[in-house]
Amino acid sequence: MRAYVPSYQLTTPASLEDALALLGNESEVWKPFAGGTDLMVLLEAGRLPHRNYVNIWPLRELRGIEITDTHVTLGALTTYTDVQANAVLQREFPMLCQAASETGGLAIQNRGTLGGNIINASPAADSPPALLAYNAELEFVSRTGSRWIAYDGFHTGYKQMNMRADELLARIRLPRNTSEFMHYYRKVGTRKAQAISKVCFAAIASVADSRITETRIALGSVAPIVLRCKQTEGAIRGQELNDETVRLARETLMREIAPIDDIRSTAGYRLRVAANLLVDFLVTARS
């Protein structure tokens, strides 16, 4: 059953300051609305629970990609199309560009935002595993100021986040230290395009003298949140890339993740695929 549109309210503030004032005064009444690619699906299905939304899509303060010598900083309203078109992101953060290219179709990529993908907090989202592997940081703003936090640890449970109701996600910051790493991203779904992932795997590794000197591994659709697999990272960091290390990594990952059965897949399938992707990642790093 479709929702009754007149029962919803969408207001468009003139500035970021006005939006933050509205959220600060009535944080339980108003919720942000950006690209709307997830909210409109719920609206069409008659399952959009909240009624009052603040349209932040026109806010220029939340747009743009800033490049410095040390970081790339993306406005929360950066779209997947924006990501794919940026030369620095293509060169230094290819996993994020690949994730953007595999998110929905062209209409979704033109409208969907990185900030929305993070705040929607789906464990099956495409860009968060890449952002975790790249050590992303998040900036939140409110009437009382701003704060930066590591993305790792932001998701505290299913649809639960380290974020106050009066805050907006403003920017995502990526350190420009990826040149020495091998980048590996795989999205496994029912079909190649416009599918929600059954398993999403993003990892980077630095290898010297046949040993992994540094690695970061993140997975989606295998836990209640997008997961940074630190136990698996620790099991292989500093180890020689041989068959024993690959075996140990595989066993560690299978203990670290906790996939479930749902309409898209089974826990057993996700477990096997995640383990196989890890093996392929390590074999690729070794070659």
Sequence and secondary structure as in RCSB ss.txt:
>XXXX:A:sequence
MRAYVPSYQLTTPASLEDALALLGNESEVWKPFAGGTDLMVLLEAGRLPHRNYVNIWPLRELRGIEITDTHVTLG
ALTTYTDVQANAVLQREFPMLCQAASETGGLAIQNRGTLGGNIINASPAADSPPALLAYNAELEFVSRTGSRWIA
YDGFHTGYKQMNMRADELLARIRLPRNTSEFMHYYRKVGTRKAQAISKVCFAAIASVADSRITETRIALGSVAPI
VLRCKQTEGAIRGQELNDETVRLARETLMREIAPIDDIRSTAGYRLRVAANLLVDFLVTARS
>XXXX:A:secstr
    GGG EEE  SSHHHHHHHHHH TTT EEESS TTHHHHHHTT     EEEE TT GGG  EEE SSEEEEE
TT BHHHHHH HHHHHH HHHHHHHHTSS HHHHHH BHHHHHHTT TT SHHHHHHHTT EEEEEETTEEEEEE
STTTEEETTEES  TT EEEEEEEES  TTSEEEEEEE SSSSS   SEEEEEEEEEETTEEEEEEEEEESSSSS
 EE HHHHHHHTT B SHHHHHHHHHHHHHH      SS  HHHHHHHHHHHHHHHHHHHH 
